[in-house]
Amino acid sequence: MRKKSQRHREHHLTQRIGWLRAAVLGANDGIVSTASLLVGVAAASASHANILVTGVAGLVAGAMSMAAGEYVSVHSQSDTEKADLMREKGELADDPAAEQRELTAIYVGRGLQRELAGKVAMQLMEHDALGAHARDELGISDVTSAKPVQAALSSAASFSVGAALPLAVAAIAPANALIPGIAVASLLFLALLGVVAARAGGANALVGAARVTFWGALAMAVTAGVGALFGTAV
């Protein structure tokens, strides 16, 4: 009895680009901005209650800002992709022969012999002309196409999770160790985020951790300095 052939399945890291970018950006921004905000307010000698209220307000405002910003940004990309597809659709209707020659030239540039490239272009256009040009001429595919709602939700959720981490530390840390507690814990969170993001994207974990930790530390140091300056002035 013959066994049914099993379809070869592959999972590529590029399939994660859409949600991974938004999630990492949101979590990183949530940790850095909220920790910097908390450290800055604490350095200005604010009360513990005011520090927590500021942190909660920063979490809510930041999550909404990230969602709105990602949605608008990615929707603009989506609008551009749709406009390019509509233009390409019109060109295919007006002069399909020229579009086939254009696709042939693309495949020749990628290493195929002209005769073979012409056959490939013809067969792909017979199957799905717009899809072939979208993928090979415009660089638009299901994996890389813009998804505004997905990006907005990923950013808002990941920002909220990231912001909640230093906020939780601020809630439980004693007053005399508030600033170092938030700073150290946030840097650890950032390092962990860098490792997770790097592994999910197939990059070097140590480099990813070092990158986000450095910029997080710089942001908190600058904010703490500003907070201390204004706190002293007041």
Residue pairs with C-beta under 8 A, 6 or more apart in sequence:
12 143
13 200
13 201
13 202
14 143
14 144
15 143
16 200
16 201
17 143
17 144
18 143
18 144
18 146
18 147
18 150
18 151
19 150
19 151
19 154
20 197
20 200
20 201
21 151
22 70
22 150
22 151
22 152
22 154
22 155
22 158
23 154
23 155
23 157
23 158
24 158
24 193
24 197
25 66
25 155
25 158
26 66
26 70
26 154
26 155
26 156
26 157
26 158
26 159
26 162
27 158
27 159
27 161
27 162
27 193
28 162
28 190
28 193
28 212
28 216
29 62
29 66
29 159
29 162
30 59
30 62
30 63
30 66
30 158
30 159
30 160
30 161
30 162
30 163
30 164
30 165
31 162
31 163
31 165
31 166
31 186
31 189
31 190
31 193
31 216
32 186
32 190
32 215
32 216
32 219
32 220
33 58
33 62
33 163
33 219
34 55
34 58
34 59
34 62
34 162
34 163
34 166
34 167
35 166
35 182
35 183
35 186
35 216
35 220
36 219
36 220
36 222
36 223
36 224
37 54
37 55
37 58
37 223
38 51
38 54
38 55
38 58
38 166
38 167
38 170
38 182
39 179
39 182
39 183
39 220
39 223
39 224
39 227
40 223
40 224
40 226
40 227
41 50
41 51
41 54
41 227
42 51
42 170
42 178
42 179
42 182
42 227
43 179
43 223
43 224
43 225
43 227
43 228
43 231
44 227
44 228
44 230
44 231
44 234
45 231
46 54
46 231
48 175
48 178
51 170
51 178
52 167
52 170
52 171
55 163
55 166
55 167
55 170
56 167
58 163
59 159
59 160
59 163
59 164
59 167
62 159
62 163
63 156
63 157
63 159
63 160
63 163
64 156
66 152
66 155
66 156
66 159
67 152
67 153
67 155
67 156
68 152
69 155
70 148
70 151
70 152
70 154
70 155
70 156
71 148
71 149
71 151
71 152
73 151
74 146
74 147
74 148
74 151
74 152
75 146
75 148
77 146
78 145
78 146
78 147
78 148
81 138
81 140
81 145
81 146
84 134
84 138
84 140
85 130
85 134
85 138
85 140
88 130
88 133
88 134
88 137
88 138
89 130
91 98
91 99
92 99
92 129
92 130
92 133
96 125
96 129
99 125
99 129
99 133
100 118
100 121
100 122
100 125
102 133
102 137
103 121
103 124
103 125
103 132
103 133
103 136
103 137
104 114
104 117
104 118
104 120
104 121
105 117
106 136
106 137
107 116
107 117
107 120
107 121
107 136
108 114
108 117
112 120
121 132
124 132
125 132
134 140
134 141
135 141
162 189
162 193
165 185
165 186
165 189
166 182
166 185
166 186
166 189
169 181
169 182
169 185
169 186
170 178
170 181
170 182
173 181
173 182
174 181
179 224
183 217
183 220
183 224
186 216
186 220
187 213
187 216
187 217
190 209
190 212
190 213
190 216
191 209
191 212
191 213
192 209
193 212
194 205
194 208
194 209
194 210
194 211
194 212
194 213
195 205
195 206
195 208
195 209
197 203
197 208
197 212
198 204
198 205
198 207
198 208
198 209
199 205
